[in-house]
């Protein structure tokens, strides 16, 4: 519901444009579920000429992600009276569209030229999108199909592993054909002799079935790139990185994260959802090393991780991998979020010192405690010089706490980065015993450090 929905998987919005409205100007995605119903994305710009048609992003850079041939977006020209009717009019500089079927319909008698009925267009303005594994079905006009209408000549359309199902052979675009930057591994059900754009490993005049498999010869392992299982890419929507269809396994490897400090220890891993659908499974692995490595390198070796467990690997550079498996053609495992927690072991600092040859070094988000024997009834005062580096950032500054035996006294730094500051904590123990002196940092930025030197205790 657009009224009560919150845009989550369990409480989704009802329309695509409600979701688009909630997106930031860049970096967000709209997930469009498969459904027995269709999603109407017809948009009327009320410009009288060329701004209306199908999918718009309203100048935001958005990822539109569907679930294959049962995610159907309709661009219906009977819903507006503008001169032109296009299927896609996205203009975000980094908009991407994945795994969606578009129905491009409702042209009417007045829309009878190629610039009025092109698939991509926003008239005098540019159209921009990278489009992966989408089907375009056009019906309801006697005009030969054309790709784009763009009088600005600065469009940027990239098509990968798509399929165009049209009634007639293709004609050239009225303007803006240079805006089709890449058309790769695409299938066309009609002839493309006059399409007027460069086609890379594409097939024309193909036959396809109800699920948009190309049934003509020459599509299997004939494309550029690879299928998800590593084989040479097919042409059409059943090839390439985002191929439709059933793949029984897949692996995701994260980027390698540099913690900024050697011997960082991964001590916790978890992910949601905790349980997966029947017949599916997820395995997570973690690896780390003090020596830099690339995401695809064969070393260091992977350590299996459990949900809520301790992978117990150590190194400055950390990476995780998730492997998804299924025995069902209709059910897939998923990870909504994953947490890999690490901490940095304290070290003997030789460079950043206040006096002498050594100081204590800590990761910027770590804590550490010293034990101090104390006598009952006598004031004890502890001073220490603390400093943090520029990588620490804007997090809460480090603090020093003296506690136990009836004492709880804290002092927090106020100085900026790379400056030694003396902090003082004190109190009177209510009995003989051991006090705790605790240093705490709060930065989660990789490479954040804090240092302690010249601790002095008097009682």
Residue pairs with C-beta under 8 A, 6 or more apart in sequence:
1 13
1 14
2 13
2 14
2 15
2 18
4 11
5 11
5 12
5 13
5 14
5 18
7 13
7 19
7 22
9 31
9 336
12 33
13 19
13 22
15 39
15 40
16 30
16 32
16 39
16 41
16 55
16 64
16 73
17 41
17 43
17 56
19 30
20 30
20 56
20 57
20 58
20 60
20 62
22 28
23 29
23 30
23 60
23 62
24 60
25 59
25 60
25 61
26 60
26 61
26 62
26 92
26 94
27 61
28 60
28 62
28 63
29 62
29 63
29 64
29 65
30 62
30 63
30 64
30 65
31 65
32 39
32 64
32 65
32 66
32 67
32 71
32 73
32 100
33 67
33 71
34 66
34 67
34 68
34 70
34 71
35 70
35 71
35 72
36 70
38 72
38 73
38 74
38 103
39 71
39 72
39 73
39 74
40 73
40 74
40 76
40 79
41 54
41 55
41 56
41 73
41 74
41 75
42 52
42 53
42 54
42 74
42 75
42 76
42 77
42 79
42 80
43 52
43 53
43 54
43 55
43 56
43 80
43 89
44 52
44 79
44 80
44 81
44 82
45 51
45 52
45 80
45 82
46 52
46 80
46 82
47 82
47 123
48 82
48 83
49 82
49 83
49 84
49 123
50 82
50 83
50 84
50 115
50 121
50 122
50 123
50 124
50 149
51 82
51 84
51 89
51 122
51 123
51 125
52 80
52 82
52 84
52 85
52 86
52 89
53 75
53 77
53 84
53 85
53 86
53 87
53 88
53 89
53 121
54 73
54 74
54 75
54 86
54 87
54 88
54 89
54 102
54 104
55 64
55 73
55 75
55 87
55 88
55 89
55 90
55 97
55 102
56 89
56 90
56 91
57 64
57 90
57 91
57 92
57 95
59 91
59 92
60 92
60 95
61 92
61 93
61 94
61 95
62 90
62 92
62 95
62 96
63 95
63 96
63 97
63 98
64 95
64 96
64 97
64 98
64 100
65 98
65 99
66 73
66 98
66 99
66 100
66 101
66 134
67 99
68 99
68 101
68 237
68 244
69 101
69 135
69 211
69 212
69 244
70 101
71 99
71 100
71 101
72 100
72 101
72 102
72 103
73 100
73 101
73 102
73 103
74 102
74 103
74 105
75 85
75 86
75 87
75 88
75 102
75 103
75 104
75 105
75 106
76 103
76 105
76 106
77 85
77 105
77 106
77 107
77 108
77 111
77 140
78 106
78 108
79 106
83 110
83 111
83 116
84 111
84 115
84 116
84 117
84 118
84 121
84 123
84 149
85 106
85 107
85 108
85 111
85 116
85 117
86 117
86 118
86 119
86 120
86 121
86 122
86 127
86 149
87 102
87 104
87 119
87 120
87 136
87 138
88 97
88 102
88 119
88 120
88 127
88 129
88 131
89 120
89 121
89 122
89 127
90 97
90 127
90 128
90 129
91 122
91 125
91 126
91 127
91 128
92 128
92 129
93 128
95 128
95 129
95 130
96 129
96 130
96 131
96 132
97 129
97 130
97 131
97 132
97 134
98 132
98 133
98 134
98 242
99 132
99 133
99 134
99 237
99 242
99 244
100 134
100 135
101 134
101 135
101 136
101 137
101 212
102 134
102 135
102 136
102 137
103 137
103 139
104 119
104 136
104 137
104 138
104 139
105 138
105 139
105 140
106 140
107 116
107 117
107 140
107 141
107 143
110 116
111 117
111 141
111 143
112 141
112 142
112 143
113 143
113 174
114 143
114 144
114 146
114 149
114 171
114 172
114 173
114 174
115 121
115 146
115 149
115 173
115 174
115 175
116 143
116 149
117 141
117 143
117 145
117 146
118 145
118 146
118 147
118 148
118 149
118 173
118 174
119 136
119 138
119 145
119 146
119 147
119 148
119 164
120 127
120 129
120 147
120 148
120 149
120 150
120 155
120 157
120 179
121 127
121 148
121 149
121 150
121 176
122 150
123 149
123 150
123 151
124 150
124 151
124 152
125 150
125 152
126 150
126 152
126 154
126 155
126 156
126 179
127 148
127 150
127 155
127 157
127 179
128 155
128 156
128 157
129 156
129 157
129 158
130 158
130 160
131 157
131 158
131 159
131 160
131 162
132 160
132 161
132 162
132 240
132 241
132 242
133 160
133 161
133 162
133 237
133 240
133 242
133 243
133 244
134 162
134 163
134 237
135 162
135 163
135 164
135 165
135 212
135 237
136 162
136 163
136 164
136 165
136 166
137 165
138 145
138 164
138 165
138 166
138 167
139 167
141 167
142 168
143 168
144 168
144 169
144 170
144 171
145 164
145 166
145 167
145 168
145 170
145 171
145 190
146 170
146 171
146 172
146 173
146 174
146 195
147 157
147 170
147 173
147 177
147 180
147 195
147 196
147 197
148 155
148 157
148 173
148 175
148 176
148 177
148 179
148 180
149 173
149 174
149 175
149 176
150 175
150 176
150 179
151 175
151 176
152 176
153 175
153 176
153 178
153 179
154 179
155 176
155 178
155 179
155 180
156 179
156 181
157 179
157 180
157 181
158 181
158 182
159 180
159 182
159 183
159 184
159 186
160 182
160 184
160 185
160 186
160 240
161 184
161 185
161 186
161 223
161 233
161 234
161 235
161 236
161 237
161 239
161 240
161 242
161 243
162 186
162 187
162 236
162 237
163 186
163 187
163 188
163 189
163 208
163 212
163 214
163 236
163 237
164 186
164 187
164 188
164 189
165 189
165 208
165 212
166 188
166 189
166 190
167 190
168 190
169 190
169 191
169 192
169 193
169 194
170 188
170 190
170 191
170 192
170 193
170 194
170 195
170 204
171 194
171 195
171 196
172 194
172 195
172 196
173 196
173 197
177 196
177 197
180 197
180 198
182 200
183 197
183 198
183 199
183 200
183 202
184 200
184 201
184 202
184 223
184 224
185 200
185 201
185 202
185 223
185 224
185 225
185 233
185 234
185 235
185 236
185 239
185 240
186 199
186 202
186 203
186 235
186 236
187 202
187 203
187 204
187 206
187 208
187 214
187 219
187 235
187 236
188 195
188 202
188 203
188 204
188 205
188 206
189 205
189 206
189 207
189 208
190 204
190 205
191 204
191 205
192 199
192 202
192 204
193 204
200 224
201 222
201 223
201 224
201 235
202 235
203 214
203 216
203 218
203 219
203 222
203 235
203 236
205 216
206 214
206 215
206 216
206 219
206 236
207 214
207 215
207 216
208 214
208 215
208 236
209 215
212 236
212 237
212 238
212 244
213 236
213 238
214 234
214 235
214 236
214 238
218 235
219 234
219 235
219 236
219 239
220 234
221 231
221 232
221 233
221 234
222 232
222 234
222 235
223 232
223 233
223 234
223 235
223 239
223 240
224 233
225 232
225 233
225 239
225 240
225 241
226 232
226 233
226 240
226 241
227 233
227 234
227 239
227 240
227 243
228 241
228 243
228 247
228 250
229 247
229 249
233 239
233 240
233 243
234 240
234 243
237 243
237 244
238 244
238 245
246 329
248 325
248 326
248 327
249 323
249 324
249 325
249 326
250 323
250 324
251 321
251 322
251 323
251 324
252 321
252 322
252 323
252 324
253 295
253 296
253 319
253 320
253 321
254 295
254 319
254 320
254 321
255 295
255 319
256 292
256 293
256 294
256 295
256 317
256 318
256 319
257 317
257 318
257 319
257 446
258 292
258 316
258 317
258 446
258 447
259 316
259 317
259 318
259 342
259 344
259 363
259 446
259 447
260 316
260 391
260 446
260 447
260 448
260 449
261 316
261 344
261 347
261 363
261 447
261 449
262 290
262 315
262 316
263 290
263 314
263 315
263 316
263 344
263 345
263 347
264 288
264 314
264 315
264 316
264 318
264 342
264 343
264 344
264 345
264 363
265 312
265 313
265 314
265 342
265 343
265 344
265 345
266 286
266 288
266 310
266 311
266 312
266 313
266 314
266 318
266 340
266 341
266 342
267 310
267 311
267 312
267 341
267 342
267 343
268 308
268 309
268 310
268 339
268 340
268 341
269 284
269 286
269 305
269 306
269 307
269 308
269 309
269 310
269 311
269 320
269 338
269 339
269 340
269 341
270 307
270 308
270 338
270 339
271 282
271 284
271 307
271 322
271 335
271 336
271 337
271 338
271 339
272 335
272 336
272 337
273 334
273 336
274 307
276 282
276 333
276 334
277 328
277 331
277 332
277 333
278 328
278 331
279 326
279 327
279 328
279 331
280 324
280 325
280 326
280 327
280 328
280 331
280 332
280 333
281 324
281 325
281 326
281 333
282 322
282 323
282 324
282 325
282 333
282 335
283 304
283 322
283 323
283 325
284 304
284 305
284 307
284 320
284 321
284 322
284 323
284 338
285 302
285 303
285 304
285 305
285 320
285 321
285 322
285 323
286 302
286 303
286 305
286 311
286 313
286 318
286 319
286 320
286 321
286 340
287 300
287 301
287 302
287 303
287 313
287 315
287 318
287 319
287 321
288 300
288 313
288 314
288 315
288 316
288 317
288 318
288 319
289 299
289 300
289 315
289 316
289 317
290 315
290 316
290 317
291 315
291 317
292 316
292 317
293 299
293 300
293 317
293 319
295 319
300 315
302 321
303 311
303 312
303 313
304 311
305 311
305 320
311 340
318 340
318 342
320 338
320 340
322 335
322 338
324 332
324 333
324 334
325 333
326 332
326 333
343 363
343 365
343 366
344 362
344 363
344 365
344 366
346 360
346 361
346 362
346 366
346 368
347 360
347 361
348 358
348 359
348 360
348 361
349 358
349 359
349 360
349 361
349 451
350 357
350 358
352 359
352 361
352 387
352 389
352 449
352 451
353 359
353 451
353 453
354 385
354 387
354 420
354 453
354 454
355 453
355 454
356 453
359 451
359 452
359 453
360 368
360 439
360 451
360 452
360 453
361 449
361 450
361 451
362 368
362 439
362 441
362 449
362 450
362 451
362 452
363 441
363 448
363 449
363 450
364 388
364 389
364 391
364 392
364 395
364 441
364 442
364 443
364 444
364 445
364 447
364 448
364 449
364 450
365 395
365 441
365 442
365 443
365 444
365 448
366 441
367 438
367 439
367 440
367 441
368 438
368 439
369 436
369 437
369 438
369 439
370 436
370 437
370 438
370 455
371 434
371 435
371 436
371 437
372 380
372 382
372 402
372 434
372 435
372 436
372 437
372 457
373 433
373 434
373 435
374 380
374 405
374 429
374 432
374 433
374 434
374 435
374 459
375 429
375 432
375 459
376 405
376 429
376 430
376 431
376 432
376 433
377 428
377 429
377 430
378 428
378 429
378 459
379 426
379 427
379 428
379 459
380 402
380 407
380 426
380 427
380 428
380 429
380 435
380 457
380 458
380 459
381 424
381 425
381 426
381 457
381 458
381 459
382 400
382 402
382 424
382 425
382 426
382 437
382 455
382 456
382 457
382 458
383 422
383 423
383 424
383 454
383 455
383 456
384 400
384 422
384 423
384 437
384 439
384 452
384 453
384 454
384 455
384 456
385 420
385 421
385 422
385 423
385 452
385 453
385 454
386 398
386 400
386 413
386 420
386 421
386 423
386 439
386 450
386 451
386 452
387 418
387 419
387 420
387 421
387 450
387 451
387 453
388 397
388 398
388 413
388 417
388 418
388 441
388 443
388 448
388 449
388 450
388 451
389 417
389 418
389 447
389 448
389 449
389 450
390 417
390 418
391 443
391 445
391 446
391 447
391 448
391 449
392 417
392 441
392 443
392 445
392 448
392 449
392 450
393 443
393 445
393 448
395 441
395 442
395 443
395 444
395 445
395 448
396 412
396 442
397 412
397 413
397 414
397 442
398 412
398 413
398 439
398 440
398 441
398 442
398 450
399 410
399 411
399 412
399 413
399 423
399 439
399 440
400 410
400 411
400 412
400 423
400 425
400 437
400 438
400 439
400 440
401 408
401 409
401 410
401 411
401 425
401 436
401 437
401 438
401 440
402 408
402 409
402 410
402 425
402 426
402 427
402 435
402 436
402 437
402 438
403 409
403 435
403 436
403 438
404 433
404 434
404 435
404 436
405 429
405 430
405 431
405 433
405 434
405 435
406 427
406 428
406 429
406 430
406 431
407 427
407 428
407 429
407 435
408 427
409 425
409 426
409 427
410 425
411 423
411 424
411 425
412 423
413 421
413 423
414 421
415 421
420 453
425 437
429 435
437 455
439 450
439 452
441 448
441 450
